[in-house]
Structure formats: structure tokens, C-alpha cells
Amino acid sequence: MKIFSLFSTPQKIALAMAAAVLLTSNLMPLKSSPVMAALPSEVPERRNHMTSVPEEAIEPAGTKDRQTAERPKGKTVHWVVEAGDTLSRIFRTNKAPVENLQEILAADAEYLHLETLRPGTRLGLHFDEQGQFSELILFLDPARHVIYSRQPDGAFVHRAWEEETFWVSEVLRGTINGSFYASAIQAGVTRAQILLIDQLLGSQLNFRRDLRAGDQFSVIIDHEMTGTESTG
């Protein structure tokens, strides 16, 4: 007999949820992904509450819309990737030398950040005061981007940049009414977060058998923030 089976259903739920907290904090790197764990309903925070952003946090500059107009000298052209876009097409449209793209891809060979462009990806093409293309900027998220800079010999180098971030916690609460999946969606938990909860608790908690209508649950989600913007 497994030790876990010696406990009552409420005890099983509490133990499994506590285990999820420990597993999440130990197995998931803080910088790489949000921490999510289902907790007993006694969590004191209010439903859908997010902690306040520090007053000293500076809101990052807004993102410009996709531009195809004539670029000004010494400026950066911001481009939002759409379906069907390729790097070569983006370079030609903005009059950036395609041969520079080959140098950039060589600099990216070790990292493969540019291997797959997805719709919504933000790029910046920087031109110096003489109007010569000098940098490609790939925005990974609001806190991180990669810069490919031209060197005096014409080659491009890869540089990663990361802004200082902080974390805020959000508590989502709900009541079981039907399936856990439907109840969690109703509480504001995303499908990806529900999948993670299932992965963390699936071996310890039977969501169909152990949960009953009227049972309450809470989910804590940590958001990585830069200024007042979530890194996603």
C-alpha cells in the first residue's frame, strides 16, 4: 500500500498541492518560466489579486508599428513579422544588404535565435548616420533581446541583452463545478497552466475521482515583470 493512500481525500489534496509548490520551486528555473502551483483554499490573498509594481519601475518605451516608409538616417526601423515573412524579404524591403544577412546568420549559428521567425516576432534594423545598415535587433520578450552588430572588418557578432526584472504573484481562486479543467478556465487559469498543474499533480491526485462539486481551489501564478509589462 502506498503511503499516499493512507490519507483522506482532503489530506491528499493538501499534500499534493504542497508537493507541487516544492516541485515547482526546485525544478523550474525562476528566469525561464512562471511558477504555478495549486494550493489549499486558505490562501489569504484576494481572488485575481496582483501585487503592486514598485514605484521606481520604469515603463519601457512603446513598440512602434510595422514600418515600410523611407527610413531616416541614424534610426532603427521596427518590424513585426507577419505570416510569410522571411529575413531576406525583410532585408530587401528595408534596403538592407542581403550579404549582411549571411554574416548575421553565421554569427547566429551557435544560438539559432533566427532559425524560425514566428508571426508577431519583433525585429529592429538599425542604420547609422550615413544610412548604412549596422545592426539587427531581435526582441525575444520585453526584457530580453539579441543584437547582431557589424564590426570594422564587416563581420557581425552576437550579443545578448537582458533588462533587470522582478516578480509579482497573482492568485486565482475557483470552485469545482463540473470538471477541474472547466472550473479552472472559469477562474482564469490558462490551458497551458492547467497542463502544468496536471503534470505536477497527476500522479498524486485523480482530478475526476478526488475532486467534488463545491471543492475550492487556488492557483498562484508568478509573473516576471519589467517596468509594468509582463515578459509573457
C-alpha positions in Angstrom: 0.0 0.0 0.0 1.3 3.4 -0.9 1.8 5.9 1.9 -0.3 8.5 0.0 -3.3 6.2 0.1 -3.4 6.3 3.9 -4.7 9.9 3.9 -8.2 11.1 3.5 -9.2 12.9 0.3 -8.8 16.4 1.7 -5.4 15.5 3.1 -4.4 14.0 -0.3 -5.4 17.3 -2.0 -3.5 19.4 0.5 -0.4 17.2 0.4 -0.4 17.0 -3.4 -0.7 20.7 -3.7 2.0 21.4 -1.2 4.2 19.0 -3.1 3.5 21.0 -6.2 4.8 24.1 -4.6 8.1 22.3 -3.7 8.5 20.7 -7.1 7.8 23.9 -8.9 10.3 26.0 -6.8 13.0 23.3 -7.1 12.6 22.1 -10.7 11.6 25.3 -12.6 14.2 28.0 -13.0 12.9 31.4 -11.9 14.1 33.2 -15.0 12.8 30.7 -17.6 9.2 30.1 -16.7 6.4 31.2 -14.3 5.8 29.3 -11.1 2.4 27.8 -10.9 1.0 25.6 -8.1 -2.4 24.7 -6.9 -2.8 25.4 -3.2 -5.5 24.9 -0.5 -8.3 27.4 -0.4 -7.0 29.0 2.8 -4.5 31.2 0.9 -5.2 34.7 2.3 -4.8 36.7 -0.9 -7.8 38.1 -2.7 -9.1 36.5 -5.9 -7.3 37.7 -9.0 -5.0 39.9 -6.9 -1.7 41.1 -8.3 0.9 42.7 -6.1 1.7 46.3 -6.9 4.5 47.3 -9.1 7.4 49.2 -7.4 7.1 52.9 -7.8 10.7 53.1 -9.1 9.9 50.7 -12.0 10.2 52.5 -15.3 7.8 51.6 -18.1 9.7 50.6 -21.2 9.2 52.6 -24.4 6.3 51.6 -26.6 6.7 49.4 -29.7 6.3 51.2 -33.0 4.1 49.7 -35.6 5.4 47.9 -38.7 7.1 50.5 -40.9 7.8 50.3 -44.7 8.3 54.0 -45.3 11.6 55.6 -46.2 13.9 55.2 -43.2 15.5 58.3 -41.6 19.3 58.3 -41.1 20.7 57.1 -37.8 17.4 55.5 -36.9 16.0 52.0 -36.2 13.3 50.6 -38.4 10.9 48.4 -36.3 9.3 45.4 -38.0 6.7 43.0 -36.7 6.9 39.6 -38.5 3.8 38.5 -40.4 2.9 35.2 -41.9 5.0 34.6 -45.0 7.8 37.0 -44.0 11.4 35.9 -44.4 14.6 37.6 -43.3 15.7 38.1 -46.9 12.4 39.7 -47.8 12.6 41.9 -44.7 16.1 43.0 -45.6 15.2 43.7 -49.2 12.1 45.7 -48.2 14.1 47.9 -45.9 17.1 48.2 -48.3 19.5 46.4 -46.0 22.2 44.4 -47.8 21.3 40.8 -48.2 25.0 39.9 -48.0 25.0 41.3 -44.4 22.2 38.7 -43.6 24.6 35.9 -44.4 27.1 37.3 -41.9 24.4 37.6 -39.3 23.3 34.0 -39.8 26.9 32.9 -39.4 27.0 34.8 -36.1 23.8 33.1 -35.1 24.9 29.6 -36.0 25.7 28.8 -32.4 22.5 30.1 -30.9 19.8 29.6 -33.7 17.7 32.5 -32.5 16.9 33.4 -36.0 16.2 29.9 -37.2 12.4 30.2 -37.0 10.6 33.5 -37.3 7.0 33.5 -36.0 4.3 35.9 -36.7 4.4 38.6 -34.0 8.2 38.5 -33.6 9.7 42.0 -33.4 12.8 43.0 -35.2 14.8 46.2 -35.4 17.0 47.2 -38.3 19.4 49.9 -37.4 21.1 52.3 -39.9 23.9 54.6 -38.9 24.1 58.3 -39.6 25.3 57.6 -43.2 22.3 55.4 -43.8 24.4 52.2 -43.7 22.9 49.1 -42.1 24.8 48.3 -38.9 22.7 46.2 -36.6 19.8 43.7 -36.5 17.9 43.5 -33.2 15.8 40.5 -32.3 13.3 41.1 -29.4 12.8 37.8 -27.6 10.5 39.3 -25.0 10.1 42.7 -23.2 13.1 42.0 -21.0 15.5 40.3 -23.5 16.8 40.9 -26.9 19.7 39.9 -29.1 21.8 42.3 -31.2 23.9 41.4 -34.2 26.4 44.2 -34.7 28.6 44.9 -37.6 32.3 45.0 -36.8 35.0 47.1 -38.6 36.0 44.0 -40.7 32.4 43.6 -41.9 31.6 40.6 -39.8 28.7 40.6 -37.4 28.8 39.5 -33.7 26.0 38.2 -31.5 25.3 40.0 -28.2 22.6 39.1 -25.7 21.0 41.9 -23.6 18.7 41.4 -20.6 16.9 44.0 -18.6 16.5 43.7 -14.8 13.2 42.1 -13.9 11.2 41.4 -10.8 8.3 39.0 -9.9 4.8 39.6 -8.8 2.2 37.0 -7.7 -1.3 36.6 -8.8 -3.8 34.3 -7.0 -6.7 32.8 -9.0 -9.5 31.1 -7.0 -12.3 28.9 -8.1 -14.9 26.3 -7.1 -15.3 22.9 -8.7 -18.4 22.9 -10.9 -18.1 20.1 -13.4 -14.6 19.2 -14.4 -11.5 20.7 -13.0 -10.5 21.9 -16.5 -13.7 23.8 -17.0 -13.6 25.2 -13.4 -10.0 26.3 -13.8 -10.7 28.0 -17.1 -13.7 29.8 -15.5 -11.3 31.0 -12.7 -8.9 32.5 -15.3 -6.3 29.8 -15.5 -4.9 29.2 -19.0 -4.8 25.9 -20.8 -1.0 25.8 -20.6 -1.1 26.4 -16.9 -3.8 23.7 -16.4 -1.5 21.3 -18.3 1.4 22.1 -16.0 -0.8 21.6 -12.9 -1.8 18.2 -14.3 1.8 17.3 -14.9 2.8 18.2 -11.3 -0.2 16.6 -9.6 -1.4 14.0 -12.0 0.4 11.1 -10.3 -0.8 12.1 -6.8 -4.3 13.4 -7.4 -7.1 12.0 -9.5 -8.9 15.1 -10.8 -12.0 13.1 -11.7 -12.3 11.0 -8.5 -10.8 13.1 -5.7 -12.5 16.4 -6.5 -16.1 17.0 -5.8 -18.6 19.7 -6.7 -18.2 22.6 -4.4 -14.5 22.0 -3.6 -12.5 25.2 -3.7 -9.0 25.6 -5.2 -6.4 28.4 -5.5 -3.7 28.8 -8.1 -0.7 31.1 -7.5 1.0 32.4 -10.7 4.2 34.3 -10.6 4.7 36.9 -13.4 8.1 38.1 -14.4 7.9 41.9 -15.0 9.9 44.6 -16.5 8.6 48.0 -15.5 4.8 47.4 -15.7 5.0 44.9 -18.6 4.9 41.1 -18.2 7.6 39.2 -20.1 5.0 36.7 -21.1 
